[in-house]
Amino acid sequence: MKLASVRKHFRLFALASFFAVLLFSLCLTNRQQPSVTVAVQAADQQHTVRAAATYLCTAGGQATGGLTAAELDFDGSDVEIINCTFIIDGTHSFTNLSVLGTGVLTQTATTTSTVTRTSITVTGTTVVDTSASISMVGTGFTQNRTSDGAGGVTTTGGATGASGGSHGGQGGIASGTSGNTYDSVFQPNDPGAGSGNNTSQGGGYLKLTTGDLSLAGFISANASPGAGGASSGAGGGVWLIVTGALTGSGTVSANGGGGVV
């Protein structure tokens, strides 16, 4: 083959190789630097769209959603509950927790067969505004029911007749029995028992472990009042652990329902 022909073929090969490398580079660049931006969001069970980092509950007092024990979507995030009621059941961990405006953090009520407990760990700061609350009022054991000592529900040892439910202390007695005392005064783990002859439920259960706590509103596990002044349930359990600064003039309570007995 003549030298001129060799050079011509070499130049064509080199040019083809150049375009092949250029095309590969363009494909590689397009794969590494996509021009489409994808925003990731999540929806709760009621199809309310919420940002993946922080839930803003702003429905003007409506019960708009909640987290069950199995829903860990927002664990490790900042959570804000603003001007509405939001349910949190089970064990969860957040970076910061704010209950603002007229917001209410509550839980699903205990039933005749299932006990609800809420345990929240906040690594940063928990804030409860002046008109806001963490309220487990009346979410404890139902009428005649109490703790079985193993995390469940029983009627054995529960209040009967016109008597108040018991918890760490004995309920009042007008007739019947007020039931057995149970649980720890220093490290409570149970809701309050229900009343003997009324629909008044005991107070619920909350364990809150937080770095700082700014409490202007209230944290409560009171029992619900006895209808018509009848006997009522026992106060529930609030186990509050603050490892940092505790500020504010709010209240923490776990009172009985305040019926006749």
C-alpha positions as CSV (number, residue, x, y, z in Angstrom):
1,M,0.0,0.0,0.0
2,K,1.2,3.4,-0.8
3,L,2.3,5.8,2.0
4,A,-0.3,8.4,1.0
5,S,-3.1,5.8,1.1
6,V,-1.9,4.7,4.6
7,R,-2.0,8.2,5.9
8,K,-5.5,8.8,4.4
9,H,-6.8,5.6,6.1
10,F,-5.1,6.5,9.4
11,R,-6.7,10.0,9.4
12,L,-10.2,8.5,8.7
13,F,-9.7,6.0,11.6
14,A,-8.4,8.8,13.9
15,L,-11.4,11.0,13.0
16,A,-13.9,8.1,13.6
17,S,-12.3,7.3,16.9
18,F,-12.5,11.0,17.9
19,F,-16.3,11.1,17.3
20,A,-16.8,7.8,19.1
21,V,-15.0,9.1,22.2
22,L,-16.9,12.4,21.9
23,L,-20.3,10.5,21.7
24,F,-19.3,8.3,24.7
25,S,-18.3,11.3,26.7
26,L,-21.6,13.1,26.0
27,C,-23.6,10.0,27.0
28,L,-21.5,9.6,30.2
29,T,-22.0,13.3,31.0
30,N,-25.7,13.1,30.5
31,R,-25.9,10.1,32.8
32,Q,-23.8,11.8,35.5
33,Q,-25.5,15.2,35.3
34,P,-29.3,14.8,34.6
35,S,-31.2,17.9,33.8
36,V,-34.3,16.8,35.7
37,T,-34.8,17.7,39.3
38,V,-37.0,15.3,41.3
39,A,-38.8,16.5,44.5
40,V,-39.7,13.7,47.0
41,Q,-42.8,14.1,49.1
42,A,-44.8,11.7,51.3
43,A,-48.6,11.5,52.0
44,D,-50.2,10.4,55.2
45,Q,-53.1,7.9,55.3
46,Q,-55.6,10.7,54.7
47,H,-53.7,11.8,51.6
48,T,-52.5,15.0,53.0
49,V,-49.3,16.0,51.2
50,R,-46.4,16.8,53.5
51,A,-42.8,17.7,53.1
52,A,-40.4,14.8,53.9
53,A,-38.4,16.7,56.5
54,T,-41.1,18.4,58.7
55,Y,-44.8,17.9,59.1
56,L,-46.8,21.2,59.3
57,C,-50.2,20.5,60.8
58,T,-52.1,23.7,60.2
59,A,-55.7,22.6,59.7
60,G,-57.3,25.1,62.1
61,G,-58.3,22.7,64.9
62,Q,-59.2,19.7,62.7
63,A,-57.8,16.3,63.5
64,T,-55.8,15.9,60.2
65,G,-53.5,12.9,60.7
66,G,-51.3,11.0,63.0
67,L,-48.4,8.5,63.4
68,T,-49.0,4.9,64.5
69,A,-46.3,2.9,66.2
70,A,-45.3,1.5,62.8
71,E,-45.1,4.8,61.0
72,L,-41.5,6.0,61.3
73,D,-41.5,8.4,58.3
74,F,-40.6,11.5,60.4
75,D,-38.4,9.9,63.1
76,G,-35.1,11.9,63.0
77,S,-36.9,15.0,61.7
78,D,-38.1,18.3,63.2
79,V,-41.9,18.0,63.8
80,E,-44.3,21.0,64.2
81,I,-47.9,20.7,65.2
82,I,-49.6,24.1,64.5
83,N,-53.3,24.9,65.3
84,C,-54.6,21.4,65.0
85,T,-54.8,18.0,66.7
86,F,-52.2,15.4,65.8
87,I,-52.1,11.8,67.1
88,I,-48.8,10.1,67.9
89,D,-48.9,6.5,69.2
90,G,-46.0,4.2,70.1
91,T,-42.3,5.0,70.2
92,H,-40.8,7.7,68.2
93,S,-37.7,9.9,68.1
94,F,-37.5,13.5,66.7
95,T,-34.8,16.1,66.4
96,N,-37.1,18.9,67.7
97,L,-40.7,18.9,68.6
98,S,-42.9,22.1,68.6
99,V,-46.6,22.2,69.5
100,L,-47.6,25.8,68.5
101,G,-50.6,28.1,68.5
102,T,-53.6,26.0,69.6
103,G,-52.0,22.7,68.6
104,V,-52.7,19.5,70.5
105,L,-50.5,16.4,70.5
106,T,-52.6,13.4,71.7
107,Q,-52.9,9.7,71.3
108,T,-55.5,7.0,70.3
109,A,-57.6,6.1,73.3
110,T,-57.0,2.7,75.0
111,T,-59.8,0.2,74.2
112,T,-61.3,-2.7,76.1
113,S,-58.5,-4.9,74.6
114,T,-55.6,-2.8,73.5
115,V,-53.4,-0.4,75.6
116,T,-52.0,2.8,73.9
117,R,-48.7,4.2,75.1
118,T,-46.8,7.1,73.6
119,S,-43.0,7.4,74.2
120,I,-41.2,10.2,72.5
121,T,-37.5,11.0,72.5
122,V,-36.5,14.5,71.4
123,T,-32.7,15.0,71.0
124,G,-33.0,18.7,70.7
125,T,-35.8,21.0,72.1
126,T,-39.5,20.5,72.9
127,V,-41.7,23.6,72.8
128,V,-45.3,23.8,74.0
129,D,-46.9,27.2,73.3
130,T,-49.2,29.0,75.8
131,S,-52.4,27.8,74.2
132,A,-51.0,24.5,73.1
133,S,-50.8,21.1,74.8
134,I,-49.6,17.5,74.9
135,S,-52.9,16.0,76.1
136,M,-53.5,12.4,77.0
137,V,-56.7,13.4,78.8
138,G,-59.2,10.5,79.0
139,T,-57.2,8.1,76.8
140,G,-56.6,5.5,79.5
141,F,-58.4,2.4,80.6
142,T,-62.2,2.2,80.0
143,Q,-64.9,1.5,82.6
144,N,-64.1,-1.4,85.1
145,R,-60.8,-2.0,83.4
146,T,-57.3,-1.7,84.7
147,S,-53.7,-2.9,84.1
148,D,-53.0,-6.7,84.0
149,G,-49.4,-6.0,85.2
150,A,-48.0,-7.3,81.9
151,G,-48.8,-4.4,79.6
152,G,-52.4,-5.5,78.8
153,V,-56.0,-4.9,79.9
154,T,-58.1,-6.8,82.5
155,T,-61.3,-6.4,84.5
156,T,-59.7,-8.3,87.4
157,G,-58.9,-5.7,90.1
158,G,-60.8,-3.0,88.3
159,A,-63.3,-0.5,89.9
160,T,-66.9,-1.6,90.4
161,G,-70.1,0.2,91.5
162,A,-70.0,3.9,92.3
163,S,-66.2,4.0,92.8
164,G,-63.3,5.8,91.2
165,G,-60.5,4.0,89.4
166,S,-57.2,3.4,91.0
167,H,-53.6,3.9,89.8
168,G,-50.7,4.8,92.0
169,G,-53.2,5.5,94.8
170,Q,-56.6,4.2,95.7
171,G,-59.7,5.6,94.1
172,G,-62.6,6.9,96.2
173,I,-65.4,4.5,97.2
174,A,-69.2,5.3,97.4
175,S,-70.2,1.7,96.7
176,G,-68.5,-1.3,95.2
177,T,-64.7,-1.4,95.0
178,S,-62.2,1.0,93.7
179,G,-59.8,-1.6,92.4
180,N,-56.2,-2.4,93.0
181,T,-53.3,0.0,92.9
182,Y,-50.5,-0.7,90.4
183,D,-47.5,0.8,88.5
184,S,-44.5,2.8,89.7
185,V,-44.7,6.3,91.2
186,F,-41.2,7.2,89.9
187,Q,-41.2,5.4,86.6
188,P,-44.8,5.0,85.5
189,N,-45.6,2.7,82.5
190,D,-49.4,2.5,82.5
191,P,-52.5,4.6,81.9
192,G,-55.0,5.2,84.7
193,A,-57.8,2.8,85.4
194,G,-61.4,3.4,84.4
195,S,-64.3,4.3,86.7
196,G,-66.7,1.7,88.3
197,N,-70.1,2.8,86.9
198,N,-69.4,5.5,84.4
199,T,-67.9,6.0,81.0
200,S,-65.1,8.1,82.5
201,Q,-61.8,6.8,81.1
202,G,-58.5,7.0,83.1
203,G,-55.8,9.3,81.9
204,G,-53.4,8.1,79.2
205,Y,-49.7,7.4,79.2
206,L,-46.8,9.6,78.0
207,K,-43.1,9.2,78.3
208,L,-41.2,12.2,77.0
209,T,-37.4,12.4,77.0
210,T,-36.1,15.6,75.7
211,G,-33.0,17.8,75.7
212,D,-34.5,21.2,76.5
213,L,-38.2,21.8,77.4
214,S,-39.9,25.1,76.9
215,L,-43.3,24.6,78.5
216,A,-45.8,27.5,78.4
217,G,-48.9,25.4,77.9
218,F,-49.6,22.1,79.6
219,I,-48.8,18.4,79.5
220,S,-51.7,16.3,80.9
221,A,-52.7,12.7,81.5
222,N,-55.8,13.6,83.5
223,A,-58.8,11.3,83.5
224,S,-62.0,12.4,81.8
225,P,-64.7,13.8,84.1
226,G,-67.4,11.5,85.4
227,A,-70.7,12.3,83.6
228,G,-73.2,14.0,85.9
229,G,-70.7,14.1,88.8
230,A,-70.5,10.3,89.0
231,S,-67.4,8.3,89.7
232,S,-64.5,8.9,87.4
233,G,-61.3,7.3,86.2
234,A,-57.8,7.6,87.7
235,G,-55.1,9.9,86.5
236,G,-52.7,8.4,84.0
237,G,-48.9,8.3,83.8
238,V,-46.5,11.1,82.7
239,W,-42.8,10.2,82.8
240,L,-40.9,13.3,81.9
241,I,-37.1,13.3,81.5
242,V,-35.4,16.7,80.7
243,T,-31.7,16.4,80.3
244,G,-31.1,20.1,79.4
245,A,-32.9,23.3,80.4
246,L,-36.4,23.4,81.7
247,T,-38.1,26.8,81.1
248,G,-41.6,28.3,81.1
249,S,-44.6,28.5,83.5
250,G,-46.7,25.7,82.1
251,T,-48.2,22.7,84.0
252,V,-47.8,19.0,84.1
253,S,-50.6,16.9,85.6
254,A,-52.1,13.4,85.9
255,N,-55.2,14.0,88.0
256,G,-58.3,11.8,88.5
257,G,-61.5,12.8,86.8
258,G,-62.9,14.7,89.8
259,G,-66.3,12.9,90.1
260,V,-68.4,12.6,93.3
261,V,-65.9,10.0,94.7
